[in-house]
């Protein structure tokens, strides 16, 4: 006897007890809604303290009224993903539960319906959290976007997906991607090759992300034609770039002078996106973070959008979210006790957000 059959039998036995809420479910949707070994139902039960019992054509909800209503809303959210023909994962269920708890389930549904671009494998790219959806909207509404957030929130990947979408639709004629060349607390010494070959390892994450979106062969063609440029930040000086989307990754590793230089490269018909994780900077001790300086200077300037992603927007392995929480808690405790910030927070290099949203 399967777990689903056991739950159904239990539901029939409890039929004399009136369910507080119920959610209509088609028979073909029920196995995916329940999940392997009832994992999805158990996640909802544990979060809201209710009892869920699947029956023919519905899932009954037993518990206190307020919690039962939230559980029903969560079931509806998971069903929304299933009906959108998405393979529902445990991470998707967790995002739905967080959205219900935060009162943003409707915004999450709208976010999940927004397709940014289609990959070379015919896979739709969509924001996965409410924060990511707001970030996308900020990009649409502004010409300069400054985005900060911890590793795994998709800030760079989403920026490049938006750039590819703009290129395909003819809104811009090229894409320019750049990063500051800063070593992550290591002295790599002499690197062989010419200048471009020496900086290639630093720019490789951007190549990898673009490959995920448009494919290797298409990327090579666009690079060869100059439609997509990937270059070190230092190479931007003296240029004015028109009709392009420019993405500056690892903005937390720029100085105020460097980021000012980049921002003043904007030409007519161009849009700029600057991303960074301000908790992971590789700048020498004592140098001010250019990204934070730019946010303080440009806040409330018309045409400038500020987007802040947080731990709730992390879409990598669940352990990444717990790692971020642990470091934040440790740093807060040390700051409260008057101790110095741990060396790792300054010397750990932020990896590019290449996780597909």
C-alpha positions as CSV (number, residue, x, y, z in Angstrom):
1,X,0.0,0.0,0.0
2,X,1.4,3.4,-1.0
3,X,1.6,6.4,1.3
4,X,-0.9,8.2,-0.9
5,X,-3.4,5.3,-0.4
6,X,-2.8,5.3,3.3
7,X,-3.5,9.1,3.5
8,X,-6.7,8.6,1.4
9,X,-7.9,5.8,3.8
10,X,-7.2,8.1,6.7
11,X,-9.2,10.8,5.0
12,X,-12.2,8.6,4.6
13,X,-12.0,7.6,8.2
14,X,-12.0,11.3,9.2
15,X,-14.8,12.1,6.8
16,X,-17.2,12.6,9.7
17,X,-15.0,15.4,11.0
18,X,-15.6,18.5,8.9
19,X,-12.4,19.8,7.1
20,X,-11.6,23.4,7.7
21,X,-10.6,23.9,4.1
22,X,-10.2,22.0,0.8
23,X,-8.3,22.5,-2.5
24,X,-9.6,20.9,-5.7
25,X,-7.0,18.7,-7.4
26,X,-7.2,16.8,-10.7
27,X,-6.3,13.2,-10.5
28,X,-3.3,13.6,-12.7
29,X,-1.9,16.5,-10.6
30,X,-2.2,14.7,-7.2
31,X,1.0,12.6,-7.3
32,X,3.2,15.6,-8.1
33,X,1.4,17.7,-5.5
34,X,1.9,15.1,-2.8
35,X,5.6,14.5,-3.8
36,X,7.9,11.6,-3.3
37,X,7.1,9.9,0.1
38,X,4.6,12.7,0.8
39,X,7.4,15.2,1.1
40,X,5.4,18.2,-0.3
41,X,2.4,17.5,2.0
42,X,4.7,17.0,5.0
43,X,6.5,20.3,4.3
44,X,3.2,22.1,4.3
45,X,1.9,20.3,7.4
46,X,5.1,21.1,9.3
47,X,5.1,24.7,8.4
48,X,1.5,25.5,9.3
49,X,0.7,22.8,11.9
50,X,-2.2,21.2,10.0
51,X,-3.2,17.8,8.7
52,X,-3.6,17.2,5.0
53,X,-5.7,14.4,3.6
54,X,-6.0,13.8,-0.2
55,X,-9.3,12.4,-1.4
56,X,-10.9,11.9,-4.9
57,X,-10.6,15.3,-6.5
58,X,-9.5,17.3,-3.5
59,X,-7.0,17.7,-0.6
60,X,-8.7,18.3,2.7
61,X,-7.2,20.5,5.3
62,X,-7.7,20.0,9.1
63,X,-6.5,22.4,11.7
64,X,-7.0,25.9,13.1
65,X,-8.8,28.2,10.7
66,X,-6.0,30.6,10.1
67,X,-3.3,28.0,9.6
68,X,-5.6,25.9,7.5
69,X,-6.2,28.8,5.2
70,X,-2.5,29.3,4.8
71,X,-2.0,25.7,4.0
72,X,-4.7,25.8,1.4
73,X,-3.0,28.9,-0.1
74,X,0.3,26.9,-0.2
75,X,-1.4,24.0,-1.9
76,X,-2.9,26.4,-4.5
77,X,0.6,27.9,-5.0
78,X,2.2,24.5,-5.7
79,X,-0.7,23.6,-8.0
80,X,0.0,26.8,-9.9
81,X,3.6,25.5,-10.6
82,X,2.3,22.1,-11.7
83,X,-0.2,23.6,-14.0
84,X,2.5,25.8,-15.5
85,X,4.2,22.5,-16.5
86,X,7.1,23.0,-14.1
87,X,8.9,20.1,-12.5
88,X,8.2,21.0,-8.8
89,X,11.2,20.6,-6.6
90,X,11.6,20.9,-2.8
91,X,13.1,24.3,-3.3
92,X,10.0,25.4,-5.3
93,X,7.8,24.3,-2.4
94,X,10.0,26.1,0.1
95,X,9.6,29.3,-2.0
96,X,5.9,29.0,-2.0
97,X,5.8,28.4,1.8
98,X,7.9,31.5,2.4
99,X,5.7,33.6,0.1
100,X,2.6,32.4,1.9
101,X,4.1,33.2,5.3
102,X,5.2,36.6,4.1
103,X,1.9,37.4,2.5
104,X,3.4,37.6,-1.0
105,X,2.0,34.5,-2.6
106,X,0.1,36.4,-5.3
107,X,3.2,38.4,-6.2
108,X,5.1,35.1,-6.5
109,X,2.5,33.7,-8.9
110,X,2.9,36.8,-11.1
111,X,6.7,36.5,-10.9
112,X,6.7,32.9,-11.9
113,X,4.5,33.7,-15.0
114,X,7.1,36.2,-16.3
115,X,9.4,34.7,-18.8
116,X,12.5,36.7,-19.4
117,X,14.1,34.7,-22.2
118,X,14.2,31.3,-23.7
119,X,17.5,29.4,-23.6
120,X,19.2,27.6,-26.5
121,X,17.7,24.4,-24.9
122,X,14.2,25.9,-25.2
123,X,14.0,26.3,-21.5
124,X,12.1,29.5,-20.2
125,X,14.1,31.7,-17.8
126,X,11.8,33.1,-15.1
127,X,12.4,34.8,-11.7
128,X,12.0,32.4,-8.9
129,X,11.3,34.7,-6.0
130,X,9.4,37.9,-5.4
131,X,12.7,39.7,-4.9
132,X,14.0,38.6,-8.2
133,X,10.7,39.7,-9.9
134,X,11.1,43.2,-8.4
135,X,14.7,43.2,-9.6
136,X,13.6,42.5,-13.1
137,X,11.0,45.2,-12.9
138,X,13.6,47.7,-11.7
139,X,15.7,46.8,-14.8
140,X,12.8,47.4,-17.0
141,X,11.9,50.8,-15.5
142,X,15.4,52.4,-15.1
143,X,18.5,53.1,-17.2
144,X,21.0,52.5,-14.4
145,X,20.4,49.7,-11.9
146,X,22.5,49.0,-8.8
147,X,21.9,45.5,-7.3
148,X,23.3,44.0,-4.2
149,X,22.7,40.6,-2.7
150,X,24.4,37.5,-1.3
151,X,25.8,34.8,-3.4
152,X,23.2,32.6,-5.1
153,X,20.5,35.2,-5.6
154,X,20.9,35.2,-9.4
155,X,21.7,38.9,-9.6
156,X,24.3,38.6,-12.4
157,X,22.6,35.8,-14.3
158,X,19.3,37.6,-14.4
159,X,21.0,40.8,-15.6
160,X,22.6,38.8,-18.5
161,X,19.3,37.1,-19.3
162,X,17.7,40.6,-19.5
163,X,20.5,41.7,-21.7
164,X,20.1,38.8,-24.1
165,X,16.3,39.4,-24.2
166,X,17.0,43.1,-25.1
167,X,19.4,42.1,-27.8
168,X,17.1,39.5,-29.4
169,X,14.2,42.0,-29.4
170,X,16.3,44.7,-31.0
171,X,16.2,47.1,-28.1
172,X,20.0,47.3,-28.1
173,X,22.6,46.3,-30.7
174,X,25.2,44.8,-28.4
175,X,26.1,43.6,-24.9
176,X,29.1,44.7,-22.9
177,X,30.1,42.6,-19.8
178,X,32.9,43.6,-17.5
179,X,34.5,42.9,-14.1
180,X,37.3,44.4,-12.0
181,X,40.4,42.2,-12.0
182,X,41.0,41.6,-8.3
183,X,42.6,38.5,-6.8
184,X,40.6,36.7,-4.1
185,X,43.2,37.1,-1.3
186,X,45.7,35.0,-3.3
187,X,48.9,35.9,-5.1
188,X,48.8,34.0,-8.3
189,X,52.1,35.3,-9.6
190,X,53.1,35.2,-13.2
191,X,50.5,34.1,-15.7
192,X,51.5,33.1,-19.2
193,X,50.1,34.5,-22.4
194,X,49.2,38.0,-23.7
195,X,47.1,40.5,-21.8
196,X,43.7,39.0,-22.8
197,X,44.9,35.5,-21.9
198,X,46.1,36.6,-18.5
199,X,42.7,38.1,-17.6
200,X,40.6,35.3,-19.2
201,X,40.3,33.2,-15.9
202,X,38.7,36.2,-14.2
203,X,36.1,36.6,-17.0
204,X,35.4,32.9,-17.4
205,X,32.3,32.9,-15.2
206,X,30.6,35.4,-17.5
207,X,31.3,33.2,-20.5
208,X,29.8,30.2,-18.6
209,X,26.6,32.1,-17.8
210,X,26.2,33.3,-21.3
211,X,26.8,29.7,-22.6
212,X,24.0,28.5,-20.3
213,X,21.6,31.1,-21.9
214,X,22.5,31.2,-25.6
215,X,24.8,28.2,-26.2
216,X,28.5,27.9,-26.9
217,X,28.4,28.1,-30.7
218,X,26.1,31.1,-30.7
219,X,28.2,32.9,-28.0
220,X,31.4,32.3,-30.1
221,X,29.8,33.9,-33.2
222,X,28.6,36.9,-31.3
223,X,31.9,37.4,-29.6
224,X,33.7,37.2,-32.9
225,X,31.4,39.8,-34.4
226,X,31.8,42.1,-31.4
227,X,28.0,41.9,-30.6
228,X,29.0,40.7,-27.2
229,X,32.1,42.0,-25.5
230,X,33.6,40.6,-22.3
231,X,36.5,42.7,-20.9
232,X,38.3,43.8,-17.8
233,X,37.0,47.0,-16.2
234,X,40.3,48.8,-16.9
235,X,39.6,48.5,-20.6
236,X,36.5,50.7,-20.3
237,X,38.3,53.9,-19.7
238,X,38.0,56.5,-22.5
239,X,35.0,54.7,-24.2
240,X,31.5,55.9,-24.8
241,X,29.1,53.0,-25.4
242,X,25.9,53.7,-27.3
243,X,22.9,51.4,-27.9
244,X,24.0,48.7,-25.5
245,X,23.3,47.0,-22.2
246,X,26.4,47.1,-20.0
247,X,26.7,44.7,-17.0
248,X,29.4,45.3,-14.4
249,X,29.8,42.2,-12.2
250,X,31.6,42.0,-8.9
251,X,30.9,45.7,-8.3
252,X,31.9,45.3,-4.6
253,X,35.5,45.0,-5.8
254,X,35.6,48.5,-7.4
255,X,36.8,51.7,-5.8
256,X,34.6,54.8,-6.0
257,X,36.9,56.1,-8.8
258,X,36.6,53.0,-10.8
259,X,32.8,52.7,-10.6
260,X,32.5,56.4,-11.4
261,X,34.6,55.8,-14.5
262,X,32.3,52.9,-15.6
263,X,29.1,54.8,-15.0
264,X,30.2,57.7,-17.1
265,X,30.7,55.4,-20.1
266,X,27.0,55.4,-20.8
267,X,26.0,56.6,-24.2
268,X,22.7,57.2,-25.9
269,X,20.2,54.3,-25.9
270,X,22.2,52.4,-23.3
271,X,21.4,50.8,-20.0
272,X,23.7,49.8,-17.2
273,X,23.4,47.1,-14.5
274,X,25.9,46.9,-11.7
275,X,25.8,43.9,-9.4
276,X,27.8,42.8,-6.3
277,X,27.8,41.1,-2.9
278,X,29.0,43.7,-0.4
279,X,29.6,41.1,2.2
280,X,32.4,39.6,0.1
281,X,35.0,42.2,-1.1
282,X,38.6,41.5,-2.1
283,X,39.7,45.2,-2.0
284,X,42.8,45.9,0.1
285,X,42.1,46.9,3.6
286,X,41.2,50.5,4.0
287,X,39.8,51.0,0.4
288,X,36.2,52.1,0.2
289,X,33.7,49.9,-1.7
290,X,32.7,51.7,-4.9
291,X,29.4,50.0,-5.1
292,X,28.2,51.1,-1.7
293,X,29.5,54.6,-2.4
294,X,27.6,54.7,-5.6
295,X,24.4,53.6,-3.9
296,X,24.8,56.3,-1.3
297,X,25.5,59.0,-3.9
298,X,22.8,58.0,-6.5
299,X,19.9,57.1,-4.3
300,X,16.8,59.1,-5.3
301,X,18.3,60.1,-8.6
302,X,15.7,59.9,-11.4
303,X,16.5,57.0,-13.8
304,X,18.5,55.1,-11.1
305,X,17.0,52.0,-9.6
306,X,18.4,50.3,-6.5
307,X,17.6,46.6,-6.0
308,X,18.5,44.7,-2.8
309,X,18.2,40.9,-2.8
310,X,18.4,38.9,0.4
311,X,18.6,35.4,1.8
312,X,15.1,34.7,0.7
313,X,16.1,35.1,-2.9
314,X,18.9,32.5,-2.8
315,X,18.2,29.8,-5.4
316,X,21.2,27.6,-5.1
317,X,21.6,24.6,-2.8
318,X,19.7,25.1,0.5
319,X,23.0,24.9,2.3
320,X,24.1,28.2,0.7
321,X,21.2,30.0,2.5
322,X,22.3,28.5,5.9
323,X,25.9,29.4,5.2
324,X,24.9,33.0,4.5
325,X,22.8,33.1,7.7
326,X,25.7,31.6,9.8
327,X,28.2,34.2,8.6
328,X,25.8,37.1,9.1
329,X,25.0,35.9,12.6
330,X,28.7,35.6,13.5
331,X,29.6,39.0,12.0
332,X,26.7,40.6,13.9
333,X,27.8,39.0,17.2
334,X,31.4,40.1,16.7
335,X,30.3,43.6,15.8
336,X,28.1,43.8,18.9
337,X,31.0,42.6,21.1
338,X,33.4,45.1,19.7
339,X,35.5,42.5,17.9
340,X,37.0,42.8,14.5
341,X,35.2,41.4,11.4
342,X,36.4,37.9,10.5
343,X,39.1,37.9,7.9
344,X,37.1,35.5,5.7
345,X,34.4,38.1,5.1
346,X,36.9,40.3,3.3
347,X,39.1,37.8,1.7
348,X,36.5,35.4,0.3
349,X,35.8,36.1,-3.3
350,X,32.1,36.2,-4.5
351,X,31.4,33.8,-7.3
352,X,29.4,35.0,-10.2
353,X,25.7,34.3,-10.1
354,X,25.6,31.6,-12.8
355,X,22.7,29.6,-11.3
356,X,19.8,29.4,-13.7
357,X,16.7,31.0,-12.2
